[in-house]
Amino acid sequence: MEEKESEVTKAVRVAIVNAFEKGEDITEKVGEITNKIVKNTLEGVTDTKEKVESTAKDAMKGAIEGADKAKVEAGDIIKEAAEGIIDGATQTRAKTADLAERTAQPALDYVKDAARGVLGAVQEILEKKK
């Protein structure tokens, strides 16, 4: 059974693709996009660790997918996306001391997992060429 795509992932991806289609600089725009979507998602929500973590992870996933669809190097947008995610989370009423860390870690874990997947694919290609 396929996992249902989160609304946060979809919203970030669609916003990035739309910005790209309008000719906007995605590298600059991604921070604004992730900030707004994360802030709107967490606003008024009971601040559970799980909700903050899942929102951060889903926002980063959407940013990477959007960059891929817009043919932008994901590495170029990761820092801006992470900053937007952290800023968006801290602008909500959830102002706990470790919120930035709770927000950043799931997003960084997602990036690490994606990078491992890319490296694995590159290694397979290199092995096949031998």
Rosetta constraint file for C-alpha pairs under 8 A:
AtomPair CA 5 CA 9 HARMONIC 6.83 0.50
AtomPair CA 5 CA 10 HARMONIC 6.92 0.50
AtomPair CA 6 CA 10 HARMONIC 6.36 0.50
AtomPair CA 6 CA 58 HARMONIC 6.80 0.50
AtomPair CA 7 CA 11 HARMONIC 5.94 0.50
AtomPair CA 8 CA 12 HARMONIC 6.13 0.50
AtomPair CA 8 CA 37 HARMONIC 6.97 0.50
AtomPair CA 8 CA 38 HARMONIC 7.60 0.50
AtomPair CA 8 CA 41 HARMONIC 7.59 0.50
AtomPair CA 8 CA 55 HARMONIC 6.72 0.50
AtomPair CA 8 CA 58 HARMONIC 5.78 0.50
AtomPair CA 8 CA 59 HARMONIC 5.73 0.50
AtomPair CA 8 CA 62 HARMONIC 7.21 0.50
AtomPair CA 9 CA 13 HARMONIC 6.12 0.50
AtomPair CA 9 CA 58 HARMONIC 4.82 0.50
AtomPair CA 9 CA 59 HARMONIC 5.28 0.50
AtomPair CA 9 CA 60 HARMONIC 7.56 0.50
AtomPair CA 9 CA 61 HARMONIC 5.99 0.50
AtomPair CA 9 CA 62 HARMONIC 4.06 0.50
AtomPair CA 9 CA 63 HARMONIC 7.58 0.50
AtomPair CA 10 CA 14 HARMONIC 5.98 0.50
AtomPair CA 10 CA 62 HARMONIC 6.13 0.50
AtomPair CA 11 CA 15 HARMONIC 6.03 0.50
AtomPair CA 11 CA 37 HARMONIC 7.35 0.50
AtomPair CA 11 CA 62 HARMONIC 7.36 0.50
AtomPair CA 12 CA 16 HARMONIC 6.19 0.50
AtomPair CA 12 CA 33 HARMONIC 6.59 0.50
AtomPair CA 12 CA 34 HARMONIC 6.37 0.50
AtomPair CA 12 CA 37 HARMONIC 6.99 0.50
AtomPair CA 12 CA 59 HARMONIC 6.18 0.50
AtomPair CA 12 CA 62 HARMONIC 4.97 0.50
AtomPair CA 12 CA 63 HARMONIC 5.88 0.50
AtomPair CA 12 CA 66 HARMONIC 7.14 0.50
AtomPair CA 13 CA 17 HARMONIC 6.24 0.50
AtomPair CA 13 CA 62 HARMONIC 4.51 0.50
AtomPair CA 13 CA 63 HARMONIC 5.70 0.50
AtomPair CA 13 CA 64 HARMONIC 7.75 0.50
AtomPair CA 13 CA 65 HARMONIC 5.95 0.50
AtomPair CA 13 CA 66 HARMONIC 4.13 0.50
AtomPair CA 13 CA 67 HARMONIC 7.76 0.50
AtomPair CA 14 CA 18 HARMONIC 6.02 0.50
AtomPair CA 14 CA 66 HARMONIC 6.75 0.50
AtomPair CA 15 CA 19 HARMONIC 6.09 0.50
AtomPair CA 15 CA 33 HARMONIC 6.84 0.50
AtomPair CA 15 CA 66 HARMONIC 7.88 0.50
AtomPair CA 16 CA 20 HARMONIC 6.13 0.50
AtomPair CA 16 CA 26 HARMONIC 6.76 0.50
AtomPair CA 16 CA 29 HARMONIC 7.68 0.50
AtomPair CA 16 CA 30 HARMONIC 6.65 0.50
AtomPair CA 16 CA 33 HARMONIC 7.33 0.50
AtomPair CA 16 CA 63 HARMONIC 7.12 0.50
AtomPair CA 16 CA 66 HARMONIC 5.35 0.50
AtomPair CA 16 CA 67 HARMONIC 7.03 0.50
AtomPair CA 16 CA 70 HARMONIC 7.51 0.50
AtomPair CA 17 CA 21 HARMONIC 6.15 0.50
AtomPair CA 17 CA 66 HARMONIC 5.70 0.50
AtomPair CA 17 CA 67 HARMONIC 7.57 0.50
AtomPair CA 17 CA 69 HARMONIC 6.72 0.50
AtomPair CA 17 CA 70 HARMONIC 5.66 0.50
AtomPair CA 18 CA 22 HARMONIC 6.30 0.50
AtomPair CA 19 CA 23 HARMONIC 6.47 0.50
AtomPair CA 19 CA 24 HARMONIC 5.35 0.50
AtomPair CA 19 CA 25 HARMONIC 7.69 0.50
AtomPair CA 19 CA 26 HARMONIC 6.84 0.50
AtomPair CA 19 CA 29 HARMONIC 7.55 0.50
AtomPair CA 20 CA 24 HARMONIC 5.42 0.50
AtomPair CA 20 CA 25 HARMONIC 6.99 0.50
AtomPair CA 20 CA 26 HARMONIC 6.20 0.50
AtomPair CA 20 CA 70 HARMONIC 6.13 0.50
AtomPair CA 24 CA 29 HARMONIC 7.21 0.50
AtomPair CA 25 CA 29 HARMONIC 6.07 0.50
AtomPair CA 26 CA 30 HARMONIC 5.70 0.50
AtomPair CA 26 CA 67 HARMONIC 7.77 0.50
AtomPair CA 26 CA 72 HARMONIC 7.69 0.50
AtomPair CA 26 CA 77 HARMONIC 7.54 0.50
AtomPair CA 27 CA 31 HARMONIC 7.88 0.50
AtomPair CA 27 CA 76 HARMONIC 6.40 0.50
AtomPair CA 27 CA 77 HARMONIC 5.15 0.50
AtomPair CA 27 CA 80 HARMONIC 7.05 0.50
AtomPair CA 28 CA 32 HARMONIC 7.65 0.50
AtomPair CA 28 CA 77 HARMONIC 7.95 0.50
AtomPair CA 28 CA 80 HARMONIC 7.12 0.50
AtomPair CA 29 CA 33 HARMONIC 6.24 0.50
AtomPair CA 30 CA 34 HARMONIC 6.07 0.50
AtomPair CA 30 CA 63 HARMONIC 7.05 0.50
AtomPair CA 30 CA 77 HARMONIC 6.72 0.50
AtomPair CA 30 CA 80 HARMONIC 6.24 0.50
AtomPair CA 30 CA 81 HARMONIC 5.54 0.50
AtomPair CA 30 CA 84 HARMONIC 7.48 0.50
AtomPair CA 31 CA 35 HARMONIC 5.95 0.50
AtomPair CA 31 CA 80 HARMONIC 4.70 0.50
AtomPair CA 31 CA 81 HARMONIC 4.69 0.50
AtomPair CA 31 CA 82 HARMONIC 7.35 0.50
AtomPair CA 31 CA 83 HARMONIC 6.29 0.50
AtomPair CA 31 CA 84 HARMONIC 4.19 0.50
AtomPair CA 31 CA 85 HARMONIC 7.40 0.50
AtomPair CA 32 CA 36 HARMONIC 6.19 0.50
AtomPair CA 32 CA 84 HARMONIC 6.03 0.50
AtomPair CA 33 CA 37 HARMONIC 6.27 0.50
AtomPair CA 33 CA 84 HARMONIC 7.29 0.50
AtomPair CA 34 CA 38 HARMONIC 5.89 0.50
AtomPair CA 34 CA 59 HARMONIC 6.28 0.50
AtomPair CA 34 CA 60 HARMONIC 7.94 0.50
AtomPair CA 34 CA 63 HARMONIC 7.56 0.50
AtomPair CA 34 CA 81 HARMONIC 5.97 0.50
AtomPair CA 34 CA 84 HARMONIC 5.06 0.50
AtomPair CA 34 CA 85 HARMONIC 5.40 0.50
AtomPair CA 34 CA 88 HARMONIC 7.25 0.50
AtomPair CA 35 CA 39 HARMONIC 5.95 0.50
AtomPair CA 35 CA 81 HARMONIC 7.93 0.50
AtomPair CA 35 CA 83 HARMONIC 7.79 0.50
AtomPair CA 35 CA 84 HARMONIC 4.07 0.50
AtomPair CA 35 CA 85 HARMONIC 5.11 0.50
AtomPair CA 35 CA 86 HARMONIC 7.41 0.50
AtomPair CA 35 CA 87 HARMONIC 6.01 0.50
AtomPair CA 35 CA 88 HARMONIC 4.13 0.50
AtomPair CA 35 CA 89 HARMONIC 7.55 0.50
AtomPair CA 36 CA 40 HARMONIC 6.06 0.50
AtomPair CA 36 CA 84 HARMONIC 7.81 0.50
AtomPair CA 36 CA 88 HARMONIC 6.18 0.50
AtomPair CA 37 CA 41 HARMONIC 6.02 0.50
AtomPair CA 37 CA 59 HARMONIC 7.84 0.50
AtomPair CA 37 CA 88 HARMONIC 7.51 0.50
AtomPair CA 38 CA 42 HARMONIC 6.13 0.50
AtomPair CA 38 CA 55 HARMONIC 6.62 0.50
AtomPair CA 38 CA 56 HARMONIC 7.24 0.50
AtomPair CA 38 CA 59 HARMONIC 7.06 0.50
AtomPair CA 38 CA 85 HARMONIC 6.01 0.50
AtomPair CA 38 CA 88 HARMONIC 5.23 0.50
AtomPair CA 38 CA 89 HARMONIC 6.07 0.50
AtomPair CA 39 CA 43 HARMONIC 5.85 0.50
AtomPair CA 39 CA 88 HARMONIC 4.30 0.50
AtomPair CA 39 CA 89 HARMONIC 5.49 0.50
AtomPair CA 39 CA 90 HARMONIC 7.97 0.50
AtomPair CA 39 CA 91 HARMONIC 6.50 0.50
AtomPair CA 39 CA 92 HARMONIC 5.91 0.50
AtomPair CA 41 CA 45 HARMONIC 7.68 0.50
AtomPair CA 41 CA 55 HARMONIC 7.51 0.50
AtomPair CA 42 CA 47 HARMONIC 7.53 0.50
AtomPair CA 42 CA 51 HARMONIC 7.84 0.50
AtomPair CA 42 CA 52 HARMONIC 7.27 0.50
AtomPair CA 42 CA 55 HARMONIC 7.88 0.50
AtomPair CA 42 CA 89 HARMONIC 6.78 0.50
AtomPair CA 42 CA 92 HARMONIC 6.44 0.50
AtomPair CA 43 CA 92 HARMONIC 5.29 0.50
AtomPair CA 43 CA 93 HARMONIC 6.77 0.50
AtomPair CA 44 CA 92 HARMONIC 7.81 0.50
AtomPair CA 44 CA 93 HARMONIC 7.43 0.50
AtomPair CA 47 CA 51 HARMONIC 6.84 0.50
AtomPair CA 47 CA 52 HARMONIC 6.97 0.50
AtomPair CA 47 CA 94 HARMONIC 5.93 0.50
AtomPair CA 48 CA 52 HARMONIC 6.43 0.50
AtomPair CA 49 CA 53 HARMONIC 6.10 0.50
AtomPair CA 49 CA 102 HARMONIC 7.20 0.50
AtomPair CA 50 CA 54 HARMONIC 5.95 0.50
AtomPair CA 51 CA 55 HARMONIC 5.96 0.50
AtomPair CA 52 CA 56 HARMONIC 6.18 0.50
AtomPair CA 52 CA 89 HARMONIC 7.55 0.50
AtomPair CA 52 CA 102 HARMONIC 7.02 0.50
AtomPair CA 52 CA 103 HARMONIC 6.01 0.50
AtomPair CA 53 CA 57 HARMONIC 6.16 0.50
AtomPair CA 53 CA 102 HARMONIC 6.20 0.50
AtomPair CA 53 CA 103 HARMONIC 5.56 0.50
AtomPair CA 53 CA 105 HARMONIC 7.83 0.50
AtomPair CA 53 CA 106 HARMONIC 5.67 0.50
AtomPair CA 53 CA 107 HARMONIC 7.92 0.50
AtomPair CA 54 CA 58 HARMONIC 5.94 0.50
AtomPair CA 54 CA 106 HARMONIC 7.36 0.50
AtomPair CA 55 CA 59 HARMONIC 6.00 0.50
AtomPair CA 56 CA 60 HARMONIC 6.28 0.50
AtomPair CA 56 CA 85 HARMONIC 6.18 0.50
AtomPair CA 56 CA 86 HARMONIC 7.99 0.50
AtomPair CA 56 CA 103 HARMONIC 5.47 0.50
AtomPair CA 56 CA 104 HARMONIC 6.94 0.50
AtomPair CA 56 CA 106 HARMONIC 6.23 0.50
AtomPair CA 56 CA 107 HARMONIC 5.46 0.50
AtomPair CA 57 CA 61 HARMONIC 6.14 0.50
AtomPair CA 57 CA 106 HARMONIC 5.12 0.50
AtomPair CA 57 CA 107 HARMONIC 4.48 0.50
AtomPair CA 57 CA 110 HARMONIC 6.32 0.50
AtomPair CA 58 CA 62 HARMONIC 6.12 0.50
AtomPair CA 58 CA 107 HARMONIC 7.80 0.50
AtomPair CA 59 CA 63 HARMONIC 6.18 0.50
AtomPair CA 59 CA 85 HARMONIC 7.12 0.50
AtomPair CA 59 CA 107 HARMONIC 7.70 0.50
AtomPair CA 60 CA 64 HARMONIC 6.23 0.50
AtomPair CA 60 CA 78 HARMONIC 7.70 0.50
AtomPair CA 60 CA 81 HARMONIC 6.60 0.50
AtomPair CA 60 CA 82 HARMONIC 7.15 0.50
AtomPair CA 60 CA 85 HARMONIC 7.85 0.50
AtomPair CA 60 CA 107 HARMONIC 5.51 0.50
AtomPair CA 60 CA 110 HARMONIC 7.27 0.50
AtomPair CA 60 CA 111 HARMONIC 7.66 0.50
AtomPair CA 61 CA 65 HARMONIC 6.15 0.50
AtomPair CA 61 CA 107 HARMONIC 7.83 0.50
AtomPair CA 61 CA 110 HARMONIC 7.06 0.50
AtomPair CA 62 CA 66 HARMONIC 5.86 0.50
AtomPair CA 63 CA 67 HARMONIC 6.09 0.50
AtomPair CA 63 CA 74 HARMONIC 7.97 0.50
AtomPair CA 63 CA 77 HARMONIC 7.69 0.50
AtomPair CA 63 CA 78 HARMONIC 7.73 0.50
AtomPair CA 63 CA 81 HARMONIC 6.70 0.50
AtomPair CA 64 CA 68 HARMONIC 6.21 0.50
AtomPair CA 64 CA 74 HARMONIC 5.53 0.50
AtomPair CA 64 CA 77 HARMONIC 7.83 0.50
AtomPair CA 64 CA 78 HARMONIC 7.55 0.50
AtomPair CA 65 CA 69 HARMONIC 6.27 0.50
AtomPair CA 66 CA 70 HARMONIC 6.03 0.50
AtomPair CA 67 CA 71 HARMONIC 5.95 0.50
AtomPair CA 67 CA 72 HARMONIC 4.84 0.50
AtomPair CA 67 CA 73 HARMONIC 6.46 0.50
AtomPair CA 67 CA 74 HARMONIC 5.53 0.50
AtomPair CA 67 CA 77 HARMONIC 7.54 0.50
AtomPair CA 68 CA 72 HARMONIC 5.93 0.50
AtomPair CA 68 CA 73 HARMONIC 7.01 0.50
AtomPair CA 68 CA 74 HARMONIC 6.68 0.50
AtomPair CA 72 CA 76 HARMONIC 7.55 0.50
AtomPair CA 73 CA 77 HARMONIC 7.29 0.50
AtomPair CA 74 CA 78 HARMONIC 6.32 0.50
AtomPair CA 75 CA 79 HARMONIC 7.93 0.50
AtomPair CA 77 CA 81 HARMONIC 5.99 0.50
AtomPair CA 78 CA 82 HARMONIC 6.05 0.50
AtomPair CA 79 CA 83 HARMONIC 6.23 0.50
AtomPair CA 80 CA 84 HARMONIC 6.17 0.50
AtomPair CA 81 CA 85 HARMONIC 6.12 0.50
AtomPair CA 82 CA 86 HARMONIC 6.18 0.50
AtomPair CA 82 CA 104 HARMONIC 6.66 0.50
AtomPair CA 82 CA 107 HARMONIC 7.00 0.50
AtomPair CA 82 CA 108 HARMONIC 7.99 0.50
AtomPair CA 83 CA 87 HARMONIC 6.00 0.50
AtomPair CA 84 CA 88 HARMONIC 5.86 0.50
AtomPair CA 85 CA 89 HARMONIC 6.19 0.50
AtomPair CA 85 CA 103 HARMONIC 7.20 0.50
AtomPair CA 85 CA 104 HARMONIC 7.55 0.50
AtomPair CA 86 CA 90 HARMONIC 6.18 0.50
AtomPair CA 86 CA 100 HARMONIC 5.65 0.50
AtomPair CA 86 CA 103 HARMONIC 6.00 0.50
AtomPair CA 86 CA 104 HARMONIC 6.37 0.50
AtomPair CA 87 CA 91 HARMONIC 6.12 0.50
AtomPair CA 88 CA 92 HARMONIC 6.86 0.50
AtomPair CA 89 CA 94 HARMONIC 7.13 0.50
AtomPair CA 89 CA 99 HARMONIC 7.60 0.50
AtomPair CA 89 CA 100 HARMONIC 7.49 0.50
AtomPair CA 89 CA 103 HARMONIC 7.18 0.50
AtomPair CA 90 CA 94 HARMONIC 6.44 0.50
AtomPair CA 90 CA 95 HARMONIC 5.91 0.50
AtomPair CA 90 CA 99 HARMONIC 7.05 0.50
AtomPair CA 90 CA 100 HARMONIC 6.92 0.50
AtomPair CA 91 CA 95 HARMONIC 7.82 0.50
AtomPair CA 94 CA 99 HARMONIC 7.39 0.50
AtomPair CA 95 CA 99 HARMONIC 6.55 0.50
AtomPair CA 98 CA 102 HARMONIC 6.18 0.50
AtomPair CA 99 CA 103 HARMONIC 5.99 0.50
AtomPair CA 100 CA 104 HARMONIC 5.95 0.50
AtomPair CA 101 CA 105 HARMONIC 5.95 0.50
AtomPair CA 102 CA 106 HARMONIC 7.13 0.50
AtomPair CA 103 CA 107 HARMONIC 6.98 0.50
AtomPair CA 104 CA 108 HARMONIC 6.08 0.50
AtomPair CA 105 CA 109 HARMONIC 5.98 0.50
AtomPair CA 106 CA 110 HARMONIC 6.18 0.50
AtomPair CA 107 CA 111 HARMONIC 6.40 0.50
AtomPair CA 108 CA 112 HARMONIC 6.17 0.50
AtomPair CA 109 CA 113 HARMONIC 6.17 0.50
AtomPair CA 110 CA 114 HARMONIC 6.16 0.50
AtomPair CA 111 CA 115 HARMONIC 6.06 0.50
AtomPair CA 112 CA 116 HARMONIC 6.16 0.50
AtomPair CA 113 CA 117 HARMONIC 6.31 0.50
AtomPair CA 114 CA 118 HARMONIC 6.31 0.50
AtomPair CA 115 CA 119 HARMONIC 6.12 0.50
AtomPair CA 116 CA 120 HARMONIC 6.05 0.50
AtomPair CA 117 CA 121 HARMONIC 6.21 0.50
AtomPair CA 118 CA 122 HARMONIC 6.19 0.50
AtomPair CA 119 CA 123 HARMONIC 6.14 0.50
AtomPair CA 120 CA 124 HARMONIC 6.27 0.50
AtomPair CA 121 CA 125 HARMONIC 6.29 0.50
AtomPair CA 122 CA 126 HARMONIC 6.18 0.50
AtomPair CA 123 CA 127 HARMONIC 6.09 0.50
AtomPair CA 124 CA 128 HARMONIC 6.21 0.50
AtomPair CA 125 CA 129 HARMONIC 6.35 0.50
AtomPair CA 126 CA 130 HARMONIC 6.59 0.50
